[in-house]
Every structure is written in structure tokens, then in C-alpha cells.
Amino acid sequence: MGKLIGILLLLFALCAALAITKPVFGSQSNILSLTRQIAFLGIYSMGAAVVIITGGIDLSVGSLMGLVGVLLVIALKDWGLHPGVGTLACLAVALGLGWVHGFLITRVRLQPFIVTLCALLIYRGMTRYITSDITQGFGSDYPRFKELANGSLLGLPVPLYILAVLAVLTTLIVHRSVPGRHLFAVGGNELAATFSGVPVGWVKTGAYMAAGLLTGIAGVLVALYTNAVQPASHGQFYELYAIAAAVVGGCSLRGGEGTVAGVLLGAALLQVLRNAVNLWGIPTYLEYAVIGGVILIGATADEVVRQGVRWKGWAARA
């Protein structure tokens, strides 16, 4: 709870500083755009967080989003599928690829870093190959379907409602169910979880499938929002944003720790930081340096807290 309060206070302080120094921050157009971006990041960050809780990592997020975006355009424009059917097909692909990640990690015993790094390269290469590296777009078609990403309801972006529904479902699964307890058990001590009867392989595979599904949902929304998919760059570095949001939100890269609420706050903080970079006139090419610094600070804070707890334990035993 202390971490969540700290993130919330930092978020409020940053928003207040922006509102004072740059009044445009509080404009309706900026708030709508900012909350929409928070929704997109929040959705795929929850998937990354589920994997991180198990002690794994997913570096394929951005490339998978690019692949899903391209497949959605092809399914609708070239194959003539109904938007609902095309979306379900793309989500099925994302879910299946998540299962492949889990299979390679749990059955073939490959390291998550290697599996998802190779997936990053493979998906990006596949995306560029099937499109001949040509930008794919929806044009002016499917205006009603695009409302899922671009529309507003009661003054709030539609993606924010989608995020809310997914966040509630993810919270119930992660924090209020037996599979959720298994996630933390595997991330905290995989060997102990195994001896306790936890189906470690299934838990890890399920985590990567969940990450694939949430990434696929975000990929569909982002493709509809941008209205075009550039095979070489669509979703590039999004995995870094997802990891940063999870780490800032209290997920430990060692596994076994994290909350959905914290991840959402981390996503909000990260997007406000990106907004601040633009509004304060900071060169945009420093954005990645900011993200890298955020991840470093989060990881350092996690290690400092761990060391503090360890020293207290030793002192108590002494």
C-alpha cells in the first residue's frame, strides 16, 4: 500500500506542476488524448505485469502489436471479414503465440528472455515480409468500428472503459483467485511452489497467454487509433513502456510482487511524463533516456527495499 500511495503522490505532484507551468495541460483535448494513451498503455502493461509476477519477461510486446495490427487490416480489407470476426481472429493469433511462448519456456526449458527476444525479431520480420514493408491502413472505412479507439462516451474515451473492464477482470483473477495465488507462488519461489503442488508449467503458460491476449487487444485498439500500421516501426519499444509501467507500479523483476492497481498508476505516471516531455519542450529524443531512467530508479528502489527488509530480518535474529 505504501508503494501505491507514493506513486499516487508523485503523479499528483507532476500533474500539479504541469498544470501550473503549462495551463494547456488541463485543456479538454489534452486530457482526452492523455487518458486515451493511458488506457492503451494500461491494457498491455497489465499483460506484461502478469508475466513479471511469475518471474518472467516479455520483450515481444511491440512486435506482436505490430503483427496484430497488420493482420487486422488484412483480415478486414483483403479478406473482407466482419470487424468482429477479424478482431476475434487476431486475438486468437495473439493468444496462440502467447501459448507458444509458454510452451518453449516450460517444456523446452528456454529462458524467457531468449524466447521473447527471438519472438520480437520474428514477429517484426514476419510483419514486414507479409506486407512487403508497405504501410497498411483502413482509410476512411469502418468509422463505427474505429469508435472503439477514437470515440468518447460521457466525456471519457471509450478505451478507458475497456481498460476499466479488463482491469476489474485482471484484478479478480490475479488477486482474488487460486490461479492468481499460484502466480505469486511461482514468482516468489518456483521450487517451493512445485513441491506445494502448484502446476508451475500451466501457471507460466497461462501468464504468457494472458499477456498475449491483452497485447492483442491493445494492438487492435492502437491500430484503429492510428488508422495505419507501419510494419517496420508500429509498436516499436512498447515493451519498454510496459516493463517500465510494471516496475514503477511496484512489480519486482525478480517475481512474486505486484498489483494491478500499481501497474495502472505506473502507466498513468509514465504517460504523464511523456506528456511533460512534449509540453515542457524537452527534446523528444530524450524520451527513451527518461524511460530508461524510470526503469533504473524503479529497479533500484526495489533492491533497496529488499536489502532493508533483509537487514531488519538479520537484526531481529541477532
N, C-alpha and C positions, 0 to 999 in steps of 0.2 A: 504493500500500500504506500509505503514511503517513497518508492520509486515513481509511482503514478502521480503522487502529489507534486513531487519535484519536477516531473515533465510538464505537468499542467501549469505550474507556476512559471516555468521557463517559457511555455507557449504564450501565456497571458502577457508576460513581460515583453516578449518580442512583438506581439500584436500591438501592445500599447505604444512601444517605441515607434513602430511603423505608422500607427495612426497619428501620432504627434508630429513626426518628421515628414511624413508623406500622406496628407489627407486623402489622396486618391485611393489609398489602401482600403478605406471604408466605403468606396463607391459600390453601387449595386453590381455593376458589370465586373469589377474586380473580385468581389466576394463570390459571385456566381461562378466565375471562372476558377477561382481558388478552391471552392468546395467541390467543384466537379473533378478537379485534378486530385484532390484529397481522396475522393471516392475511388477513382481508378487505382491510385497507389495503395489505398487501404485494402482493396479486394485481393490484389496479387501478393501483397505483403503478408496477409494472413496465411496464404498458402506457403510462402517461404518460412514463416514462423513455425508452422506445424512441423515442417521438416527439421528446422533448427532445434526444436524442443527434443526431438529424438536423438540429437547429436549429429545430424547430417547437414548437408548444404545443397542448395540447388542453384547452379550457375547458368541454367538453360532458360531462365525466365524470359529474357528479352527475345531470344531467338525463337522460342516457342510462340510468343505473342506475334512475332512477325509471320511465322508459318501459319498460325491460325487466321490471321488477317488476310493473307493471300488466299488460303483455302476458302474462306468465306466469300471473297469476291468471285473466285472461280465457280463456286457452287451456285451462286445466285446469277451471275452474269453469263457464264458459259454453259452451265448445265441446266439453268432455268429452274432450280429448286425453289420451293416456297421458303421465305426467310426463316420461318420456324424450323422447317426440316433442315435447311442448310446450317442453321445455328446448332441444332442438336448433333448433326454430323460432325461439325468442327469440335464441339465439346467432347464427343465420343473419341475423336482422334487424340485430343489433349489428355483425356483420362487414360486412354490406352498407352500413350507414351509415358505417362506417369507410372503405369504398371510396369513397363519395360525397365524404367529406372530402378524401381524397387526390386524387380527380378534380378537384374545384374548385380545389385548391391547385396541382396540377401542370399541368393542362390549361387551366383558365380563368385561372390565374395570380393568384388571390386570395391575400391574406395569411392565414396560419394563424390569427392572432388573430381576424380578421374572420369567417372561416369557422366556427370553433368557438364563437365568441361568439354568432353567429346560430343555430348548432345548439343551443346551450344554451337559448336563448329558444324556438326552435321545438319542441324535444322537450318542454320543460316545458309549453308551451301545448297541444301535442298530447295529452300525458298528462292534463291537466286537462279537455280537451274530450271525449275518448273515455270518460271516467269521470263526466262531469258534475260534476267536482270532489268526488266521493264516495269515501271511503276504500274500498279493495278489500282483501279478506282471504281467507285459506284456511280460517279457522275451525278446527275440530278434524279436518278431513280430511287425508289424505296424511301420517300420522305417520311412516311409514318413509322417505318422500321427504325429510321435514324433518330426518332424522338427518344428512343431508349438511352442514347448517349447525349443528345443535344437538347432534349426537351426539358421543361420545367413543370412542376406541379406544386401548387400552393406556394409559389415563390421560391421553391427549392429545386435544384437539379434532380432529374429522375435518377441518375446514377447514385445519388446519395440515399435514395430509398432502397435501391438494390443492395448497396453496401450495408444498410441497416438490417435488412432481412438476412443477408449472408452472415453478418456479424453475430446476430442472435443465434442462428443455427450453429455456427462455428463455436460460439461460447458454450452452448448446450452440450456439444459433442466433446469439446476439449476439457471443460471444467465441471460438467455435470453428468458424465457417463463413465462406464467402465473402460471403454476404449481410450477415453481421454486420460484416465489414470494410468493406463498402460503406456501411453505416450511419454508421460513424465518418468515412469519407472524405467523405461528403456533408455531414455536420455540421461537419467541420474546414475544408473549403474546397470549396464546391459547384462553383465554376468549374473548379478543378483536377481534381476528380472527373469532371466532364463530359469534359474533354479527355483523361482517362485511360481513357475508355471505360466508365465506370460508368453504368448505366441509372438516372440520378437520379430520373426520374419514377416508375419502378417501385419504387425503393427507398423513396421517400417514401410512395407509396400503400400499400406493404406495411407500413410502420411504423404508419400510421393504421388499417389493417385489424387489425393485431396489437393495437393499443390498444383498438379497438372490441370485439374478441373477449375480451380479458382483462377489460375493463369489464363486458361482458355476463355473464361467468362470476361476477364479484363481485356483479353485480346480482341474479343468480338466488340466490346464497347469502345475501345480505343480506335479500332479500325473504322467504326461507324462515325466516331467523333472527328477523326482526321479526314475521312471520306476518300482516302487514298493510302496505299501501302507501298513504301519504297523498299524493295526486297533487301537492299544492302544495309539499310540503317534503321528500319522500323523496329522500335523496341530496344534499340542498342543501349546497353548499360543499365537497362531497367532492373536487372538482377542486383546491381549495386544499390539502387534505391530501395529495393525490397529488403535486402540484408541490413542496410542502414536503418530503415524504419523498425525492423525487428529488434536490432541491437539497442537502438536508442530507447525503444519501448520496453526494455527490460529482459529480452531473451538473451540467455547466455550461449555463446558459441560453443561452449563445452556440452551443452544439452541439459535437459532436466528443469529448465526455468523458463518462464514466460507467461504472459497473459494476453488475451485478445484485446482487451481494453488498452493495455500498454502499447500494443502494436499500432492500434488506431491513433493513439496520441502521438506515437513516433512518426506515423505517416503525415499527420497534420503538421507537426513541428517541421518536418523535412520540407513539405510543400510551402509552408510559410517562409522558411529560409530561402527557398528558390525564388519566391516572390520578392523577398527582401533584396536579393541579388539584383533583380531587374529594377526595382523601384529606387534603390539607392545608387544605381548607376555603376555597380561593381562589374568589371568585365566578365562577360558570360563564360569565357574560357576558364575562369577560376572556379566555376561551379563544381567541377569534379574534385578540385582541391578541397572545397568546403565539405563535400560528401565524404571524401577520404578522411578528413579531419574528424567529422562526426563519428564515423565508424571507429576510428582510433580512440577517441575520447570515451565512447561507449564501452569498448573492449577494455580499456584501461580502468575505467570505473568499476567494471565487473570484477576485474582481477584484484583491485584494491579492496573491494568489499569482501571478496573471498579470503584474501590474506588476513583481513581484520577479524573475520569470523574464526579463522584457523588459529590466530594468535590468542583470541579470547578462550578458545577451547583448551589450548595448551596451558594458559594461565590458570584456568579453573581446575585442571587436573593436577597442576603443580601445588 
